[in-house]
Amino acid sequence: MTSARTSPRPRLLITAPFDPAAVTRLAELFDVDVVEPSMAGASLARPELLDRLAVADAVVCEVDEVDQKALDAAPALKFVVSCRASPVNVDLPACTRRGIPVATTPARNAEITADLAFALILSTVRHTSAAERWMRAGHWTSDDVFEPYARFRGIGLGGRTLGILGGGAIGRRVMRRALAFGMDVLVYDPFLAADAFGDQAEVVGLDVLMSRSDVVTVHVPLHESTVGLVGAEEIALMRPDAYLINAGRAAVVEEAALLSALREKRIAGAGLDVFWSEPPTTDDELFRLDNVTLTPHIGGASDDVITEHSRIAERALRVWAEGGRPAAVANAADLPVGARQA
């Protein structure tokens, strides 16, 4: 596709995975240039994109970086959409200095991550992953046809208590799933009022949640105040028959503290979709623990996420193109006065 301008309409460059139907609709307002997504996590200012970047008025990206180099190569750029809840792939201060709003796609993977978190809960408390590995290895024999019935005895969720760390988009969706299973729900979130969920869930302090929950699941955002939020003291409050699930951020849980509790069987087990080093090395102790269920960071691995972030991005682009103020602009408060759609 040529980089020369042939239309007065704004030029939109999309390098994120994107719903073709949304591309078609956006073509009503933009000259749309779609690039095959790259998972390299490199600057948008790579040689094969320079001509396209040079004329782009707006960019939609997910893994590609909008860094200073990319901004220097994009003199016409006026709007960026990062297909993430937090625009970690964008140099936000540099965009702000240029007066470029940076929109995000909040909660794009909330439903699918809540599904995965609950699947991890079920797999962990019912030992389904361990049972499948055992069966595939040929251990189920006619010598003792009832062996798996005794070996893989788990707990039911109905009437049990789920403790949710974080009452945001994902935590609320996990809560809905837990209620459907007949669970009682506790939520720790210092930003929520005690009655935030009415009679659906009780908002409590962290110590109360850790000590009363049969299953604890992590869904707080990662920032300075949540790194190491669940440490040795908090894990020590858990009952020996309780489980810890983390499909959120690994750094929220102290690695050494959790490994020690699992190794010494001070808690019943854990289910993890996130890790302190990704991917973990093959000699990681986690692989040797029989009370851990592991999945390789697949919480957001669904085409449904692409459809959802495309929908949110499309809405933001339409509002921007029509001279409005898009929702979820990460740097809205810091943009210079008079910046377009600030």
Buried (B, 14 or more C-beta within 10 A) or exposed (E): EEEEEEEEBBBBBBBBBBBEEBBEBBEEBBBBBBBEBBEEEBBBBBEEBBEBBBBBBBBBBBBBBBBBBBBEBBEEBBBBBBBBBBBEBBBBEBBBBBBBBBBBBBBBBBBBBBBBBBBBBBBBBBBBBBBEEBEEEEEBEEEEEEEBEEBBEBBEBEEBBBBBBBBBBBBBBBBEBBBEBEBBBBBBBEEBEEEBBEEBBBBBEBEBBBBBBBBBBBBBBBEEEBEBBBBEEBBEBBBEEBBBBBBBBBBBBBBEBBBEBBEEEBBBBBBBBBBBEEEBEEEBEBEEBEBBBBBEBBBBBBEBBBBBBBBBBBBBBBBBBEEEEBEBBBBBEBBEEEBEBB
